[in-house]
Amino acid sequence: MGSQDVRVLIAEDDEDIRVLIERTFSYVGAQVTTVGNGADALAALATVDPHCLILDLRMPDVDGMEVLGSMRSAGSTVPAVMLTASVESEIEVDALEAGAFAVVRKPFQTRALLTVVARAIRSEAPDLPLPERFATATQL
């Protein structure tokens, strides 16, 4: 893994969704690390040093809002793209107020998720080159 590789950390408890996201981002050339819960997400943040975190809002034990709060309290500026199946708009507002870059509703289009993540990465690391497939998929 080179220093210029785009690194994405995915924290999603639904294995099917986690695998779909992992395959999507691997296909476009990102280095992907996946975890199935919030506690593992917090541990992985330190070792993976991701350019973006894709984080499910509702997970057992440590949920996405707790992960987001912990990382922001620790001073982390890693952009977090939150995933939710909830239709409650208040959850989206709460996540954004807590420091999420964006909230993406499930089910989502993979191209839309790629674009949001690319914009999140650009917000924090504007000079980081996106892999060709990633840039083409998002037209960035």
FIBA-499880 format. One line per field, with one value per residue: residue in one letter; x, y, z of N, C-alpha, C in turn. Coordinates in nm, 2 decimals, padded with zeros to 4 digits. Layout:
N
residu	[A | ...]
n_X	[X | ...]
n_Y	[Y | ...]
n_Z	[Z | ...]
ca_X	[X | ...]
ca_Y	[Y | ...]
ca_Z	[Z | ...]
c_X	[X | ...]
c_Y	[Y | ...]
c_Z	[Z | ...]
This chain:
140
residu	[M | G | S | Q | D | V | R | V | L | I | A | E | D | D | E | D | I | R | V | L | I | E | R | T | F | S | Y | V | G | A | Q | V | T | T | V | G | N | G | A | D | A | L | A | A | L | A | T | V | D | P | H | C | L | I | L | D | L | R | M | P | D | V | D | G | M | E | V | L | G | S | M | R | S | A | G | S | T | V | P | A | V | M | L | T | A | S | V | E | S | E | I | E | V | D | A | L | E | A | G | A | F | A | V | V | R | K | P | F | Q | T | R | A | L | L | T | V | V | A | R | A | I | R | S | E | A | P | D | L | P | L | P | E | R | F | A | T | A | T | Q | L]
n_X	[00.08 | 00.08 | 00.19 | 00.03 | -00.20 | -00.56 | -00.74 | -01.00 | -01.22 | -01.46 | -01.74 | -01.98 | -02.25 | -02.42 | -02.35 | -02.39 | -02.42 | -02.18 | -02.00 | -02.07 | -02.01 | -01.74 | -01.64 | -01.71 | -01.55 | -01.30 | -01.28 | -01.27 | -01.01 | -00.94 | -00.78 | -00.92 | -01.05 | -01.25 | -01.49 | -01.71 | -01.84 | -01.89 | -01.69 | -01.47 | -01.43 | -01.34 | -01.10 | -00.97 | -00.94 | -00.71 | -00.50 | -00.54 | -00.55 | -00.75 | -00.86 | -01.13 | -01.42 | -01.67 | -01.96 | -02.20 | -02.50 | -02.66 | -02.56 | -02.51 | -02.42 | -02.17 | -02.27 | -02.29 | -02.31 | -02.19 | -01.93 | -01.86 | -01.88 | -01.68 | -01.45 | -01.44 | -01.41 | -01.16 | -01.02 | -01.00 | -01.02 | -01.11 | -01.31 | -01.65 | -01.88 | -02.20 | -02.42 | -02.76 | -03.07 | -03.29 | -03.58 | -03.62 | -03.58 | -03.46 | -03.25 | -03.06 | -03.00 | -02.90 | -02.66 | -02.52 | -02.48 | -02.32 | -02.08 | -02.06 | -01.97 | -02.15 | -02.48 | -02.60 | -02.87 | -02.99 | -03.17 | -02.89 | -02.74 | -02.46 | -02.28 | -02.36 | -02.28 | -02.00 | -01.94 | -02.01 | -01.82 | -01.58 | -01.59 | -01.58 | -01.32 | -01.17 | -01.23 | -01.08 | -00.83 | -00.72 | -00.52 | -00.47 | -00.44 | -00.70 | -00.76 | -00.76 | -01.00 | -01.17 | -01.19 | -01.30 | -01.55 | -01.67 | -01.66 | -01.48]
n_Y	[-00.12 | 00.20 | 00.54 | 00.72 | 00.59 | 00.57 | 00.54 | 00.36 | 00.32 | 00.09 | 00.06 | -00.14 | -00.33 | -00.51 | -00.78 | -00.83 | -00.57 | -00.46 | -00.61 | -00.55 | -00.28 | -00.29 | -00.43 | -00.26 | -00.03 | -00.14 | -00.22 | 00.02 | 00.10 | 00.17 | 00.13 | -00.09 | -00.13 | -00.33 | -00.35 | -00.49 | -00.37 | -00.09 | -00.07 | -00.20 | -00.03 | 00.20 | 00.11 | 00.05 | 00.29 | 00.41 | 00.25 | 00.22 | 00.47 | 00.62 | 00.78 | 00.83 | 00.75 | 00.52 | 00.48 | 00.30 | 00.41 | 00.28 | 00.03 | -00.27 | -00.26 | -00.04 | 00.23 | 00.41 | 00.69 | 00.71 | 00.63 | 00.84 | 01.06 | 00.99 | 00.99 | 01.25 | 01.39 | 01.30 | 01.45 | 01.38 | 01.44 | 01.30 | 01.25 | 01.15 | 00.94 | 00.88 | 00.60 | 00.51 | 00.34 | 00.45 | 00.66 | 00.88 | 01.22 | 01.36 | 01.21 | 01.23 | 01.51 | 01.52 | 01.36 | 01.52 | 01.75 | 01.65 | 01.62 | 01.47 | 01.42 | 01.37 | 01.22 | 00.92 | 00.75 | 00.42 | 00.20 | 00.26 | 00.41 | 00.28 | 00.45 | 00.70 | 00.68 | 00.65 | 00.90 | 01.08 | 00.99 | 01.04 | 01.32 | 01.38 | 01.29 | 01.46 | 01.70 | 01.69 | 01.60 | 01.75 | 01.73 | 01.46 | 01.21 | 01.05 | 00.71 | 00.60 | 00.46 | 00.53 | 00.81 | 00.83 | 00.70 | 00.87 | 01.11 | 01.30]
n_Z	[00.00 | -00.11 | -00.03 | -00.16 | -00.22 | -00.23 | 00.06 | 00.21 | 00.47 | 00.58 | 00.78 | 00.85 | 00.96 | 00.82 | 00.63 | 00.35 | 00.24 | 00.32 | 00.18 | -00.09 | -00.10 | -00.04 | -00.27 | -00.47 | -00.42 | -00.42 | -00.68 | -00.82 | -00.75 | -00.49 | -00.17 | 00.05 | 00.37 | 00.58 | 00.84 | 01.08 | 01.29 | 01.53 | 01.73 | 01.63 | 01.41 | 01.54 | 01.64 | 01.40 | 01.28 | 01.37 | 01.28 | 01.00 | 00.89 | 00.72 | 00.42 | 00.40 | 00.58 | 00.57 | 00.72 | 00.89 | 01.04 | 01.22 | 01.42 | 01.61 | 01.96 | 01.96 | 01.80 | 01.48 | 01.53 | 01.78 | 01.71 | 01.54 | 01.71 | 01.90 | 01.73 | 01.64 | 01.89 | 01.95 | 01.78 | 01.52 | 01.17 | 00.96 | 00.69 | 00.73 | 00.58 | 00.63 | 00.65 | 00.62 | 00.68 | 00.77 | 00.76 | 00.89 | 00.90 | 01.10 | 01.20 | 01.00 | 01.02 | 01.28 | 01.24 | 01.06 | 01.21 | 01.40 | 01.27 | 01.04 | 00.70 | 00.50 | 00.45 | 00.34 | 00.21 | 00.24 | 00.02 | -00.19 | -00.49 | -00.64 | -00.78 | -00.69 | -00.42 | -00.46 | -00.57 | -00.36 | -00.17 | -00.31 | -00.32 | -00.05 | 00.01 | -00.15 | -00.01 | 00.22 | 00.14 | -00.11 | -00.30 | -00.34 | -00.57 | -00.74 | -00.82 | -01.16 | -01.25 | -01.04 | -01.06 | -01.32 | -01.28 | -01.11 | -01.24 | -01.16]
ca_X	[00.00 | 00.17 | 00.14 | -00.07 | -00.32 | -00.68 | -00.77 | -01.14 | -01.26 | -01.60 | -01.79 | -02.12 | -02.28 | -02.48 | -02.24 | -02.41 | -02.40 | -02.04 | -01.93 | -02.10 | -01.93 | -01.60 | -01.61 | -01.72 | -01.43 | -01.18 | -01.29 | -01.22 | -00.87 | -00.91 | -00.74 | -01.03 | -01.05 | -01.38 | -01.52 | -01.85 | -01.90 | -01.83 | -01.57 | -01.36 | -01.41 | -01.26 | -00.96 | -00.91 | -00.91 | -00.57 | -00.41 | -00.56 | -00.54 | -00.82 | -00.90 | -01.27 | -01.48 | -01.81 | -02.01 | -02.34 | -02.55 | -02.72 | -02.49 | -02.52 | -02.31 | -02.12 | -02.33 | -02.22 | -02.31 | -02.09 | -01.80 | -01.84 | -01.85 | -01.54 | -01.34 | -01.43 | -01.36 | -01.02 | -00.95 | -00.99 | -01.09 | -01.14 | -01.45 | -01.73 | -02.00 | -02.29 | -02.53 | -02.88 | -03.19 | -03.39 | -03.65 | -03.63 | -03.49 | -03.39 | -03.12 | -02.97 | -02.96 | -02.81 | -02.53 | -02.45 | -02.44 | -02.21 | -01.96 | -02.06 | -01.96 | -02.28 | -02.56 | -02.65 | -02.98 | -03.00 | -03.07 | -02.82 | -02.68 | -02.31 | -02.22 | -02.38 | -02.19 | -01.87 | -01.93 | -02.00 | -01.69 | -01.48 | -01.60 | -01.54 | -01.18 | -01.13 | -01.25 | -00.97 | -00.70 | -00.75 | -00.41 | -00.46 | -00.49 | -00.79 | -00.73 | -00.83 | -01.14 | -01.25 | -01.21 | -01.39 | -01.68 | -01.73 | -01.63 | -01.40]
ca_Y	[00.00 | 00.32 | 00.66 | 00.79 | 00.51 | 00.62 | 00.44 | 00.38 | 00.23 | 00.07 | 00.00 | -00.18 | -00.46 | -00.60 | -00.84 | -00.81 | -00.43 | -00.44 | -00.68 | -00.47 | -00.15 | -00.33 | -00.47 | -00.14 | 00.06 | -00.21 | -00.22 | 00.15 | 00.12 | 00.22 | 00.03 | -00.10 | -00.21 | -00.34 | -00.40 | -00.52 | -00.30 | 00.03 | -00.08 | -00.23 | 00.09 | 00.29 | 00.05 | 00.05 | 00.43 | 00.44 | 00.17 | 00.23 | 00.61 | 00.63 | 00.91 | 00.85 | 00.64 | 00.49 | 00.44 | 00.27 | 00.48 | 00.19 | -00.10 | -00.31 | -00.22 | 00.09 | 00.27 | 00.51 | 00.82 | 00.70 | 00.63 | 00.97 | 01.14 | 00.95 | 01.03 | 01.40 | 01.42 | 01.27 | 01.54 | 01.33 | 01.52 | 01.21 | 01.27 | 01.03 | 00.93 | 00.79 | 00.52 | 00.49 | 00.29 | 00.53 | 00.76 | 01.00 | 01.33 | 01.41 | 01.13 | 01.29 | 01.64 | 01.49 | 01.31 | 01.63 | 01.84 | 01.58 | 01.62 | 01.38 | 01.49 | 01.35 | 01.10 | 00.85 | 00.66 | 00.29 | 00.16 | 00.37 | 00.37 | 00.28 | 00.56 | 00.81 | 00.66 | 00.68 | 01.04 | 01.14 | 00.96 | 01.12 | 01.46 | 01.38 | 01.27 | 01.59 | 01.80 | 01.67 | 01.58 | 01.79 | 01.69 | 01.32 | 01.17 | 00.94 | 00.61 | 00.63 | 00.41 | 00.61 | 00.94 | 00.81 | 00.66 | 00.99 | 01.22 | 01.41]
ca_Z	[00.00 | -00.12 | 00.05 | -00.25 | -00.24 | -00.16 | 00.16 | 00.25 | 00.58 | 00.57 | 00.90 | 00.82 | 01.02 | 00.72 | 00.55 | 00.21 | 00.20 | 00.34 | 00.06 | -00.20 | -00.09 | -00.05 | -00.41 | -00.55 | -00.40 | -00.47 | -00.83 | -00.87 | -00.72 | -00.35 | -00.07 | 00.13 | 00.49 | 00.63 | 00.98 | 01.10 | 01.41 | 01.56 | 01.81 | 01.53 | 01.33 | 01.62 | 01.64 | 01.26 | 01.24 | 01.41 | 01.20 | 00.86 | 00.85 | 00.60 | 00.36 | 00.42 | 00.65 | 00.53 | 00.85 | 00.91 | 01.16 | 01.32 | 01.44 | 01.75 | 02.06 | 01.93 | 01.67 | 01.40 | 01.60 | 01.89 | 01.65 | 01.49 | 01.83 | 01.95 | 01.65 | 01.65 | 02.02 | 01.95 | 01.69 | 01.38 | 01.07 | 00.85 | 00.65 | 00.75 | 00.50 | 00.71 | 00.58 | 00.70 | 00.62 | 00.84 | 00.68 | 00.98 | 00.86 | 01.22 | 01.21 | 00.91 | 01.07 | 01.39 | 01.19 | 01.00 | 01.32 | 01.48 | 01.20 | 00.92 | 00.57 | 00.43 | 00.49 | 00.22 | 00.24 | 00.18 | -00.07 | -00.26 | -00.61 | -00.61 | -00.84 | -00.60 | -00.31 | -00.51 | -00.59 | -00.23 | -00.11 | -00.38 | -00.28 | 00.09 | 00.01 | -00.20 | 00.09 | 00.32 | 00.07 | -00.24 | -00.39 | -00.35 | -00.70 | -00.74 | -00.92 | -01.29 | -01.25 | -00.94 | -01.12 | -01.43 | -01.22 | -01.04 | -01.33 | -01.08]
c_X	[00.09 | 00.11 | 00.04 | -00.19 | -00.44 | -00.72 | -00.91 | -01.16 | -01.41 | -01.64 | -01.94 | -02.14 | -02.35 | -02.38 | -02.26 | -02.38 | -02.25 | -01.96 | -01.95 | -02.02 | -01.78 | -01.56 | -01.62 | -01.60 | -01.31 | -01.17 | -01.24 | -01.08 | -00.84 | -00.86 | -00.85 | -01.01 | -01.20 | -01.39 | -01.67 | -01.92 | -01.83 | -01.70 | -01.45 | -01.33 | -01.32 | -01.11 | -00.89 | -00.87 | -00.76 | -00.47 | -00.42 | -00.53 | -00.61 | -00.84 | -01.05 | -01.32 | -01.63 | -01.87 | -02.16 | -02.38 | -02.59 | -02.64 | -02.51 | -02.40 | -02.27 | -02.18 | -02.25 | -02.21 | -02.20 | -01.95 | -01.77 | -01.80 | -01.71 | -01.43 | -01.33 | -01.38 | -01.21 | -00.94 | -00.94 | -01.08 | -01.12 | -01.28 | -01.53 | -01.86 | -02.09 | -02.39 | -02.64 | -03.00 | -03.31 | -03.45 | -03.67 | -03.53 | -03.40 | -03.25 | -03.02 | -02.91 | -02.86 | -02.67 | -02.45 | -02.40 | -02.33 | -02.08 | -01.95 | -02.04 | -02.09 | -02.35 | -02.62 | -02.75 | -02.97 | -03.15 | -03.01 | -02.77 | -02.53 | -02.24 | -02.24 | -02.29 | -02.04 | -01.84 | -01.92 | -01.87 | -01.58 | -01.48 | -01.55 | -01.38 | -01.12 | -01.13 | -01.13 | -00.84 | -00.71 | -00.64 | -00.39 | -00.52 | -00.58 | -00.75 | -00.81 | -00.98 | -01.23 | -01.28 | -01.31 | -01.53 | -01.75 | -01.73 | -01.57 | -01.26]
c_Y	[00.12 | 00.44 | 00.73 | 00.71 | 00.57 | 00.50 | 00.47 | 00.27 | 00.22 | 00.00 | -00.02 | -00.32 | -00.56 | -00.65 | -00.82 | -00.67 | -00.41 | -00.49 | -00.60 | -00.35 | -00.18 | -00.36 | -00.35 | -00.05 | -00.01 | -00.21 | -00.09 | 00.19 | 00.17 | 00.10 | 00.03 | -00.19 | -00.21 | -00.40 | -00.41 | -00.45 | -00.17 | 00.03 | -00.11 | -00.11 | 00.18 | 00.24 | 00.07 | 00.19 | 00.47 | 00.37 | 00.19 | 00.37 | 00.64 | 00.77 | 00.94 | 00.72 | 00.64 | 00.42 | 00.42 | 00.34 | 00.38 | 00.05 | -00.14 | -00.26 | -00.07 | 00.13 | 00.38 | 00.64 | 00.82 | 00.70 | 00.77 | 01.06 | 01.12 | 01.01 | 01.18 | 01.45 | 01.40 | 01.36 | 01.50 | 01.41 | 01.43 | 01.23 | 01.14 | 01.04 | 00.83 | 00.73 | 00.50 | 00.43 | 00.37 | 00.63 | 00.89 | 01.10 | 01.38 | 01.34 | 01.19 | 01.43 | 01.61 | 01.45 | 01.43 | 01.73 | 01.78 | 01.57 | 01.53 | 01.47 | 01.48 | 01.23 | 01.05 | 00.75 | 00.53 | 00.27 | 00.27 | 00.32 | 00.38 | 00.40 | 00.69 | 00.80 | 00.69 | 00.83 | 01.11 | 01.11 | 01.03 | 01.26 | 01.48 | 01.37 | 01.41 | 01.70 | 01.80 | 01.66 | 01.62 | 01.75 | 01.54 | 01.27 | 01.04 | 00.84 | 00.64 | 00.59 | 00.49 | 00.74 | 00.93 | 00.78 | 00.78 | 01.11 | 01.34 | 01.40]
c_Z	[00.00 | -00.05 | -00.03 | -00.27 | -00.16 | -00.07 | 00.21 | 00.36 | 00.58 | 00.70 | 00.88 | 00.88 | 00.92 | 00.62 | 00.40 | 00.16 | 00.21 | 00.22 | -00.06 | -00.21 | -00.11 | -00.20 | -00.49 | -00.54 | -00.44 | -00.62 | -00.89 | -00.82 | -00.58 | -00.27 | 00.03 | 00.26 | 00.54 | 00.77 | 00.99 | 01.22 | 01.44 | 01.64 | 01.72 | 01.44 | 01.41 | 01.62 | 01.51 | 01.22 | 01.27 | 01.32 | 01.05 | 00.81 | 00.72 | 00.55 | 00.38 | 00.49 | 00.61 | 00.65 | 00.86 | 01.04 | 01.26 | 01.32 | 01.58 | 01.83 | 02.03 | 01.80 | 01.60 | 01.46 | 01.71 | 01.83 | 01.60 | 01.60 | 01.89 | 01.87 | 01.64 | 01.78 | 02.03 | 01.85 | 01.55 | 01.29 | 00.95 | 00.82 | 00.67 | 00.67 | 00.58 | 00.62 | 00.67 | 00.62 | 00.67 | 00.74 | 00.76 | 00.94 | 00.98 | 01.24 | 01.12 | 00.96 | 01.19 | 01.35 | 01.13 | 01.11 | 01.40 | 01.40 | 01.08 | 00.80 | 00.50 | 00.48 | 00.36 | 00.27 | 00.17 | 00.13 | -00.15 | -00.40 | -00.59 | -00.67 | -00.75 | -00.48 | -00.34 | -00.52 | -00.46 | -00.16 | -00.18 | -00.33 | -00.13 | 00.09 | -00.04 | -00.10 | 00.19 | 00.26 | -00.08 | -00.35 | -00.41 | -00.48 | -00.68 | -00.85 | -01.05 | -01.29 | -01.15 | -01.00 | -01.23 | -01.38 | -01.16 | -01.13 | -01.25 | -01.12]
